[in-house]
Amino acid sequence: MSLSVVVITKNEEANLARCLESVKWADEIIVIDSDSVDRTAEIARGYGARVFSPAWRGYGPAKQAGVDYASGEWVLSLDADEAVSVELAGEIKAVLEDGTEMAGFFMPRKTNFLGRWILHCGWYPDRLLRLFRKSHGRFDGAVVHEKVLLEGRAGWLNGDLLHFSYPSLEHYLRKSNLYTTLGAQEAYRQGKRSRWFDIVIKPPVSFVKHYISKQGFRDGLEGFVLSVLSSIAVLVKYAKLRDLQRKELNGQDHHQ
């Protein structure tokens, strides 16, 4: 059975080679690029990838565009800052060679935060549905936190998908700023509203969950920093949602 790897990118020259090197054994690589101004497209073509640049409509639509371009029976969806471990590659090859009745597979994702692999904090195993039959799966239309909608049964793989998402604190804060904005906008569109409870109570509850309940203390100082930053992200998201509500009351365009 043939495999198409789909990757979405924007200015990912620092990450893309590592990602594509880990899947160069695949039958096809498709890169959906969003107006990169660095060497992203050049690196992608160096690995034989087909590169497309549809208009940006959010993460879900971008990933589905890649699926639509794919010619393989199976699709493996990756982000540019991810890489397939040797163990996971072996499992995927075995599934494709031996055949399976499953429509898709979940796999554990292990994230590197400031140089340390995070094994607790509720971050691992972060099981994600990333491998699926093209005929049985498609991405939803979510602007952020998109997911695969699967028709049929899903199995489980054990090899890790490696996530090199946060090499520096500055990088984390940039991403967090983007995701809290998108999260607030998505909540606003869904009719959700920020209450005092969300801003006052939910952030410290988030810290306790990550650091104590999910044993983030076992991840050393990085586990503490990550638990604090996760609680701040909750605060910022709901504060941004409250700001959108304020603009609505004042008759302002909430996209300003």
N, C-alpha and C positions, 0 to 999 in steps of 0.2 A: 504493500500500500504506500502511496506517495505522500510526502509531507511538505507543506508550505509553511515557512516561518514568516510571520507578519510582525514588523516593528514600526512603531510611530516615532518620529524624531522632530526635534527642533534644536539646532546648534548643539549637536551631541558628539562633536569630534573627539572629546575627551573619553567617551564611553563606548562608542559604537564598535570599534575594532574588537574590543574584548567580548562584546556581545556576539558579534557575527562569527568570530573565531570559534566560539563554543558551539555553533550550529552549522558550521561550513559543510557538514556531512548531509545536510537536508537536501531534498530534491529541488527546492526553490526558495529564494529569499525575496520578500517584497517589503520595501520601505516606503511608508507614507510620510513624506517630509513636509513640514509646515514652514516654508520660507526661510530655511537656514541660510545664514550668511557666512558660515565657516566651511570646513572641508567635509561636512557630513555626507553630502551626496557623492563626493569623490571617493570617500572611504567605502560607502555602500557599493558603488559600482565596482570597486576594486575586489569585492567579494562576490561579484557576479550578480548582485541584487538588481531587481527591477525597481526603479524609483518613480513614484507618482507624487504629485503635489495638488491634491484637491483643496478647495476652499475650506478653511477651518470652521467646523461647526460644533466642536467639543470632542472630548476623548472617545466617547462611545461611537459617534458617527465616523470618526477618523479610523478607529480600529475596524469597524464594520466595512469601511471602504477597502481596507487591506484584505479582508476576508473575501469581499466580492471579486477582487482581482486575482485571488489565489486559484490555482489550477489543481492543487493537490486534493486527495480525498480527505486528508487530515490537515488541520491547522494548529500550529503552535504560536500563540500570541505572546510576544515579549515586549518589555519596555527597553529602551536603549541602555539604561543603567543596570540591566539584569544580565546574567550569564547562566547557561546550563552547566551544572556540575557534571563531572565524568560519570558519576553514579546515575544521575538522572538521564543523561544521554543514553547510557546503556539500557535503561528501562524502557525509554521511548522507542529505541530501535527494536527491542524485543517485542513490544506491543505491535509494532508495524509489521514485523516479520512473521510473528506467530499468529496474528489475527486475534480479534476479540469481539465479543458481542456488545461491549460497552459503547456508549455514544460519546463519552468524554472521560477525562481523568483530572482529578485534583492532584496538586503537588504542594509540598511544603516550601515556603519561601523564607530564607534566612537573610536578615538585613544587617549590613555593616553600618554602624553609627560611630562617627569620629574614630575610625580605626579599630573598633571592637565589634565582634559578632554578638548581637543581642539575642540571648537564648531564653529570656523571660519577658517581663513587662507586658505580657499579652501579645508580644510581637512574634513569638515562635511557638509552635509551627503555624505560620500564617497560611493556611491551606487555600489555594486558589485554583479555580477551574480554568486552565490555560490550554489544554490539549483536547481537541474535539473534532468530530467528523464535520466537515463543512456542511453536509446535508442536514445535520441535526442541531446545529448551534448558530446563534447570531448574537451580536452585542446589542444591549438596549441603547436607547438614545440619550442616556445621561451625559450631561456636560462634564461631570467629574464623578469619581467612584463608580465607573461603569462596570457592568458585569455581563457574563455570558448567559443567555437564556438557552437552556438545553432541552431538547426533546429526547427522552430516553434515560437510561441508567448511567450513572457515573461511577467510575472506579477510583482507586487511590494508588498513587505512586509514592515511593519512599525517598528517592534522591532529592537533594535540595536544589531549588532555584535560588541562585545567589543574587542578592540585591545590594548594589554598591551605591545607595541613594544619597548618603549624607557624609561626604568626605571632609566637610568642614562645617563649623557652626554657622558661618555666613550662608553657606549653601542651604542648610536646614531652614534658616530663618526666611530666606527668599521663597522657598517652597511652601513653608507654612503660611506666609503672607498670601500667596496665590491661592492655596487650598482653602483657607478660611474665608477669603473673599468669594470664591466660587461656591463654597458650602453655604454661606449666608444668602447668596443670590438664589441658589437652588431651593433653600428652605422658604425664602420669600415667595418664590413662584408657586410653591406648593401650599401657600396660605398659612404657613407656620409663623408664629410671632414670638418675640423674645420677652420673657417675663423676668421679674427680679430673681426668681428661683434659679433660672438658667445661668444668670451672671454671678450670683452670690454663692449658691450651693453646689452647682454642678462641677465647677473647676476643682475645689478641694476634694470632692468625691472622686473625680477622675484621678487625682494624685494618689489617693489611698488605693484605688483599684489597681493602678499600674505598679506602684512601688511595694505595697503590702500584699494585696490579694493575689496579684500576678507575679509576686516575688522579684520585682525589679531590683531589689537590694542585692540579689545574687549576681547582677551584672556590674557590680562595682560603682565607681563614681559616674561612669557613663549611664548606668541604670537610673541613678538619682537625677542627673541632668535631664535625661529623656522623660522621666516621669513628671518633673516640674514643667518642662516645655509642653508636654502633652496637655497638662491642665491649663496652661496659659493659652494654648490653641483653642480650647473649649471656650474660655473667657472671651477671646478675641472674636471668635465666630459669632457668638451671641451678641457681643457689643456691636459688631458690624451689622447684624440683623436688626438690632435696635436702631442703628443709624439709618438703615433703609426705611424703617417705619417712620422715623422723624421726618425724613425727606418727603415721604408720602403725605404726612399731615400738613407739611408746609407747601405742598403742591409742586415739589421739585421732581425732576426726572431721576429715578433711583439708579440709573446707570451713570450718572455724573460722577 
